[in-house]
């Protein structure tokens, strides 16, 4: 999908920082990683850039973690679900077509459509099997299509 997006230098850098982290990242973590010029960027600058990137579908906001992750399917419209591990805070984006169809039916029946991916909280397989000896806060799990 070809889109005309106005990626200012700040938006481009924020997008790069979200994607480079490979884990959920908070706005203040992004702010701390932005290059310092003659004046320090304001938090509102980061929040505005993140709002733009979320609206453009390039990143997802993970409400339960107050963080952001890159969207691996940014080139197509989709109903994503975010699996959020309560232990390690890893996030896995899945696109389950059955869930997408259920959401479409809900919109038809109730006139309600979610405006963001919804989060399903639980324990990831690595944490439940003990593969992680200590919580790896913010580690993103590999993406699997359902």
N, C-alpha and C positions, 0 to 999 in steps of 0.2 A: 504494500500500500504506500503510494507516494504521497507525502504530505508537505505542505509549505509551512514549516514552523520557524518562528523567529527566535533562534537560539543566540541570545546575547552572550558575550564572553562569560558573564557570571553564571548564566543558566547552563552553558556548556561545561563550565568547571564543576558546578554542583552535580550535574548529571554524571560527569566523569568520576567524581568522588563517591557517589552512590554506587556506581557500577564497579569501581576498582576495589571497594571494600569486600565484595562478595558476601556480605552479611548485612543484617538490618543496621542502619546507622541513623543516629539522631541528628536533629538540626544543629545542636551545639557542637557535636563532634565534627560535622561538616564545617561549621564556622571556624573551628580551631584548625582545620586543615587547609582552609583557603589561604592563598598566598597573601602576604602582607604587602601593601603598597604604601603610599604616603599616609593613608589613613586606614584604620581597621574597618572591615565591612561590618555593618550593623546586623543584628539578628534578623530584623525585618527583611533585609535583602535576601537572606537565605530562605526565609519562609515564603517570600514572594516567588523566588525561583522554584522552590519545591511545589508550591501550588500550581504553577504553570506546568511543571513536568508531570504532575499527577493528572491534571486536566488533559494534557496531551497523550496520556496513557504510556508514558515512558518509564514512570516509576509508580509503585503502589505505596500507599500509606498503610502501615501496620498499626492500627489504633491501639491494640492491647500493649504494644511495646513502645508506643510513641516514637516510631522510627519509620524508615523508608527503605525499600528494596527496589532494585531494577526489575523491570518487567521483561522476561525473556520472549514474550509474544507481542511486543509493542507494535509489530508490523501488521497486526490483524485485530479486528474487534472480537472480543471474547468475554465470556463470563468466567472469571477465575475465582478459585477458592484458595485461601491461604491457610496452610496447616502450620500452626504455631506450637512449638514444643515448650511446655511449661518449665522444663528443667534447663535446657541449654539455650532457649530462645531462638533456636534455628527456625527458619521459615522456608516452607516449600510451597511453590505455586503449582496448583494442579488445575487442569481444565477438564472437568467431568461433564460430558455432553448430557448425561441424564439430569444432572443438577441444573445445567443451563436450560434444558427443556422445562424442568419444574419451575424455574424462575419465570420463564416466558408464560407458562400457564397461570402462575400466580398473578402476573401482570394483567392477563386477560380477565381472570376471575375477580380480582380484588382491586385492580387499578393501581397496583403498587409495584414499583420496580426499584431494586437496589441501585444506588448510584456509585457503589464501590465494591471491590471484591469483599466477600465476607470471610470472617476468620473462624476457623475451627481449632479449638485448643485441645491439646492432649499431650501425649508423650511420644517422641519419635522412636523409631526402631533402635537406633544406636543407644539412646538413653535407657530404653526398656530392657535391652539385652546386656547392658553394662559395658558396651564397647567404649564408652567415654568414662574415664575414671573420675573426671571432675567436670562440672558444668563448663561448657565452652560458649559462654554468653555471646549471642549474636552470630553464631556459626550457621550459615545457610546450608540446608540439606540439598542433595541433588534433586533436580526437577524430574518428575515422572509424569507423563501424560496418562490420564485414566481413561 
